[in-house]
Amino acid sequence: MNILKDYGYASRPYIPVINQIDTLTTSKSFQYVIYIRGFCLLLATYSMPSMVIERVFATILLKDYEYTSRPYIPVIIATMELSLSTFSMYLYYQGNL
């Protein structure tokens, strides 16, 4: 019984902090930070498949890939990666943006 009593006294200073956490998680600015964090994590997740796709383009265009400039390839890959990240973030948060 003394352990519970000691725990009650020891945890009492943290009660205002716990109450502030509830108000923090419901604030709009905190939610936007969470959405940006999720978007960046998903962007990092899709970066490896993007590198693989770039190497596929290099394999298909083997003869002149290093010598001929094709600016549409990185645009296609970046657009695809950003679109997938945005769509995945939307699905993850179930449209609560």
MDAnalysis code that builds the backbone (N, CA, C; Angstrom):
import MDAnalysis as mda
import numpy as np

u = mda.Universe.empty(291, n_residues=97, atom_resindex=np.repeat(np.arange(97), 3), trajectory=True)
u.add_TopologyAttr("name", ["N", "CA", "C"] * 97)
u.add_TopologyAttr("resid", np.arange(1, 98))
u.add_TopologyAttr("resname", ["MET", "ASN", "ILE", "LEU", "LYS", "ASP", "TYR", "GLY", "TYR", "ALA", "SER", "ARG", "PRO", "TYR", "ILE", "PRO", "VAL", "ILE", "ASN", "GLN", "ILE", "ASP", "THR", "LEU", "THR", "THR", "SER", "LYS", "SER", "PHE", "GLN", "TYR", "VAL", "ILE", "TYR", "ILE", "ARG", "GLY", "PHE", "CYS", "LEU", "LEU", "LEU", "ALA", "THR", "TYR", "SER", "MET", "PRO", "SER", "MET", "VAL", "ILE", "GLU", "ARG", "VAL", "PHE", "ALA", "THR", "ILE", "LEU", "LEU", "LYS", "ASP", "TYR", "GLU", "TYR", "THR", "SER", "ARG", "PRO", "TYR", "ILE", "PRO", "VAL", "ILE", "ILE", "ALA", "THR", "MET", "GLU", "LEU", "SER", "LEU", "SER", "THR", "PHE", "SER", "MET", "TYR", "LEU", "TYR", "TYR", "GLN", "GLY", "ASN", "LEU"])
u.atoms.positions = np.array([
    [0.821, -1.187, 0.000],
    [0.000, 0.000, 0.000],
    [0.867, 1.253, 0.000],
    [2.003, 1.194, 0.667],
    [2.891, 2.353, 0.696],
    [3.459, 2.653, -0.688],
    [3.634, 1.599, -1.486],
    [4.165, 1.813, -2.835],
    [3.181, 2.639, -3.650],
    [1.903, 2.309, -3.569],
    [0.901, 3.081, -4.300],
    [0.819, 4.508, -3.783],
    [0.937, 4.678, -2.484],
    [0.895, 6.007, -1.897],
    [2.092, 6.825, -2.374],
    [3.284, 6.210, -2.376],
    [4.480, 6.909, -2.849],
    [4.371, 7.236, -4.332],
    [3.805, 6.330, -5.105],
    [3.647, 6.585, -6.537],
    [2.695, 7.751, -6.772],
    [1.636, 7.822, -5.979],
    [0.690, 8.919, -6.116],
    [1.344, 10.259, -5.845],
    [2.176, 10.339, -4.824],
    [2.866, 11.591, -4.527],
    [3.941, 11.901, -5.561],
    [4.584, 10.859, -6.052],
    [5.658, 11.074, -7.027],
    [5.117, 11.510, -8.379],
    [3.929, 11.053, -8.733],
    [3.396, 11.390, -10.051],
    [2.584, 12.684, -10.051],
    [2.306, 13.236, -8.892],
    [1.485, 14.436, -8.809],
    [2.080, 15.633, -9.563],
    [3.388, 15.873, -9.563],
    [3.906, 17.022, -10.321],
    [3.727, 16.886, -11.828],
    [3.502, 15.687, -12.334],
    [3.383, 15.477, -13.774],
    [1.953, 15.629, -14.280],
    [0.995, 15.764, -13.411],
    [-0.401, 15.875, -13.836],
    [-0.638, 17.098, -14.719],
    [-0.111, 18.295, -14.400],
    [-0.306, 19.423, -15.333],
    [0.320, 19.178, -16.708],
    [1.425, 18.468, -16.751],
    [2.066, 18.163, -18.031],
    [1.175, 17.244, -18.855],
    [0.575, 16.261, -18.210],
    [-0.316, 15.341, -18.912],
    [-1.527, 16.089, -19.459],
    [-2.058, 17.033, -18.693],
    [-3.189, 17.831, -19.180],
    [-2.789, 18.695, -20.368],
    [-1.562, 19.196, -20.387],
    [-1.102, 20.012, -21.510],
    [-0.881, 19.164, -22.755],
    [-0.539, 17.903, -22.599],
    [-0.350, 17.023, -23.753],
    [-1.663, 16.873, -24.509],
    [-2.772, 16.773, -23.786],
    [-4.073, 16.667, -24.455],
    [-4.374, 17.903, -25.283],
    [-4.080, 19.082, -24.759],
    [-4.338, 20.299, -25.533],
    [-3.343, 20.446, -26.672],
    [-2.134, 19.942, -26.491],
    [-1.131, 20.031, -27.551],
    [-1.507, 19.152, -28.736],
    [-1.952, 17.947, -28.478],
    [-2.266, 17.031, -29.578],
    [-3.513, 17.442, -30.343],
    [-4.364, 18.254, -29.754],
    [-5.552, 18.706, -30.468],
    [-5.340, 20.035, -31.178],
    [-4.194, 20.680, -31.006],
    [-3.974, 21.966, -31.671],
    [-3.676, 21.747, -33.155],
    [-4.110, 22.683, -33.979],
    [-3.954, 22.575, -35.434],
    [-2.491, 22.609, -35.848],
    [-1.691, 23.460, -35.218],
    [-0.286, 23.558, -35.621],
    [0.454, 22.254, -35.348],
    [0.142, 21.596, -34.234],
    [0.774, 20.317, -33.929],
    [0.357, 19.253, -34.940],
    [-0.903, 19.276, -35.352],
    [-1.365, 18.311, -36.349],
    [-0.677, 18.534, -37.687],
    [-0.456, 19.788, -38.075],
    [0.253, 20.058, -39.325],
    [1.695, 19.564, -39.262],
    [2.325, 19.704, -38.102],
    [3.693, 19.189, -37.941],
    [3.700, 17.670, -38.091],
    [2.709, 17.007, -37.538],
    [2.604, 15.549, -37.666],
    [2.398, 15.152, -39.125],
    [1.577, 15.904, -39.867],
    [1.347, 15.598, -41.281],
    [2.618, 15.801, -42.098],
    [3.350, 16.864, -41.818],
    [4.606, 17.116, -42.539],
    [5.618, 16.023, -42.220],
    [5.676, 15.611, -40.956],
    [6.583, 14.524, -40.569],
    [6.228, 13.234, -41.305],
    [4.945, 12.915, -41.374],
    [4.508, 11.716, -42.085],
    [4.825, 11.782, -43.564],
    [4.631, 12.958, -44.163],
    [4.942, 13.129, -45.581],
    [6.433, 12.911, -45.832],
    [7.278, 13.481, -44.976],
    [8.731, 13.322, -45.161],
    [9.169, 11.879, -44.954],
    [8.565, 11.192, -43.997],
    [8.904, 9.781, -43.792],
    [8.484, 8.930, -44.984],
    [7.326, 9.214, -45.536],
    [6.888, 8.471, -46.718],
    [7.743, 8.808, -47.928],
    [8.172, 10.052, -48.031],
    [9.061, 10.444, -49.118],
    [10.381, 9.676, -49.020],
    [10.896, 9.538, -47.812],
    [12.122, 8.763, -47.623],
    [11.891, 7.286, -47.923],
    [10.702, 6.791, -47.621],
    [10.381, 5.394, -47.899],
    [10.367, 5.111, -49.395],
    [9.849, 6.056, -50.164],
    [9.761, 5.866, -51.613],
    [11.034, 6.274, -52.355],
    [12.054, 6.694, -51.659],
    [13.277, 7.113, -52.356],
    [14.044, 5.921, -52.934],
    [14.067, 4.804, -52.245],
    [14.778, 3.634, -52.756],
    [14.129, 3.077, -54.026],
    [12.814, 2.892, -54.077],
    [12.225, 2.468, -55.353],
    [12.454, 3.476, -56.475],
    [12.545, 4.752, -56.139],
    [12.827, 5.763, -57.163],
    [14.221, 5.582, -57.748],
    [15.170, 5.239, -56.891],
    [16.524, 4.976, -57.393],
    [16.544, 3.733, -58.279],
    [15.759, 2.741, -57.921],
    [15.675, 1.531, -58.738],
    [15.063, 1.856, -60.098],
    [14.040, 2.680, -60.115],
    [13.415, 3.073, -61.383],
    [14.403, 3.846, -62.248],
    [15.195, 4.703, -61.639],
    [16.214, 5.438, -62.404],
    [17.220, 4.475, -63.022],
    [17.596, 3.451, -62.292],
    [18.526, 2.451, -62.825],
    [17.867, 1.626, -63.927],
    [16.567, 1.416, -63.859],
    [15.853, 0.725, -64.937],
    [15.908, 1.557, -66.209],
    [15.689, 2.877, -66.077],
    [15.828, 3.757, -67.241],
    [17.249, 3.689, -67.796],
    [18.237, 3.653, -66.919],
    [19.625, 3.576, -67.374],
    [19.899, 2.263, -68.095],
    [19.265, 1.192, -67.662],
    [19.453, -0.096, -68.319],
    [18.766, -0.134, -69.677],
    [17.570, 0.417, -69.745],
    [16.843, 0.422, -71.020],
    [17.563, 1.292, -72.045],
    [18.037, 2.434, -71.623],
    [18.721, 3.374, -72.520],
    [20.236, 3.238, -72.369],
    [20.716, 2.022, -72.420],
    [22.098, 1.705, -72.091],
    [23.120, 2.388, -72.988],
    [22.843, 2.501, -74.269],
    [23.856, 2.987, -75.214],
    [24.224, 4.449, -75.006],
    [23.238, 5.286, -74.729],
    [23.551, 6.715, -74.661],
    [22.999, 7.401, -73.409],
    [22.760, 6.663, -72.337],
    [22.178, 7.251, -71.128],
    [23.106, 8.275, -70.488],
    [24.386, 7.995, -70.471],
    [25.352, 8.893, -69.832],
    [25.674, 10.109, -70.684],
    [25.415, 10.053, -71.971],
    [25.840, 11.128, -72.873],
    [24.696, 12.024, -73.328],
    [23.488, 11.514, -73.357],
    [22.342, 12.281, -73.835],
    [21.539, 12.795, -72.644],
    [21.237, 14.082, -72.673],
    [20.452, 14.684, -71.596],
    [18.967, 14.405, -71.811],
    [18.342, 13.854, -70.790],
    [16.903, 13.590, -70.823],
    [16.291, 14.137, -69.528],
    [15.923, 15.404, -69.521],
    [15.413, 15.991, -68.271],
    [14.044, 15.463, -67.853],
    [13.345, 14.784, -68.740],
    [12.018, 14.276, -68.382],
    [12.094, 13.080, -67.437],
    [13.214, 12.367, -67.419],
    [13.321, 11.189, -66.550],
    [13.276, 11.583, -65.069],
    [14.110, 12.524, -64.598],
    [13.990, 12.890, -63.178],
    [12.659, 13.564, -62.836],
    [12.075, 14.271, -63.811],
    [10.774, 14.898, -63.558],
    [9.704, 13.824, -63.359],
    [9.726, 12.798, -64.191],
    [8.765, 11.698, -64.053],
    [8.941, 10.998, -62.706],
    [10.176, 10.717, -62.351],
    [10.442, 10.000, -61.101],
    [10.056, 10.846, -59.893],
    [10.417, 12.126, -59.896],
    [10.084, 13.000, -58.762],
    [8.577, 13.202, -58.637],
    [7.900, 13.367, -59.764],
    [6.445, 13.530, -59.732],
    [5.775, 12.274, -59.196],
    [6.260, 11.126, -59.627],
    [5.705, 9.869, -59.153],
    [5.946, 9.704, -57.643],
    [7.143, 10.030, -57.187],
    [7.470, 9.881, -55.775],
    [6.645, 10.836, -54.906],
    [6.513, 12.075, -55.332],
    [5.710, 13.042, -54.573],
    [4.231, 12.660, -54.571],
    [3.744, 12.178, -55.699],
    [2.340, 11.765, -55.775],
    [2.059, 10.573, -54.869],
    [2.941, 9.592, -54.902],
    [2.765, 8.422, -54.033],
    [2.834, 8.803, -52.560],
    [3.750, 9.691, -52.206],
    [3.872, 10.121, -50.811],
    [2.629, 10.870, -50.355],
    [2.136, 11.752, -51.203],
    [0.938, 12.515, -50.852],
    [-0.274, 11.600, -50.725],
    [-0.445, 10.699, -51.670],
    [-1.581, 9.782, -51.639],
    [-1.492, 8.830, -50.445],
    [-0.296, 8.333, -50.147],
    [-0.123, 7.433, -49.005],
    [-0.388, 8.153, -47.689],
    [0.049, 9.409, -47.598],
    [-0.208, 10.180, -46.387],
    [-1.709, 10.413, -46.220],
    [-2.382, 10.701, -47.315],
    [-3.831, 10.897, -47.257],
    [-4.533, 9.620, -46.792],
    [-4.123, 8.484, -47.325],
    [-4.728, 7.216, -46.906],
    [-4.411, 6.890, -45.452],
    [-3.189, 7.197, -45.022],
    [-2.785, 6.888, -43.652],
    [-3.597, 7.692, -42.638],
    [-3.802, 8.958, -42.923],
    [-4.547, 9.802, -41.991],
    [-6.042, 9.824, -42.282],
    [-6.505, 9.026, -43.223],
    [-7.927, 8.849, -43.523],
    [-8.632, 10.161, -43.848],
    [-7.931, 11.068, -44.483],
    [-8.549, 12.316, -44.900],
    [-8.774, 13.310, -43.785],
    [-8.086, 13.176, -42.661],
    [-8.244, 14.099, -41.536],
    [-7.321, 15.302, -41.649],
    [-7.089, 15.772, -42.840],
    [-6.174, 16.903, -43.013],
    [-6.826, 18.208, -42.673],
])
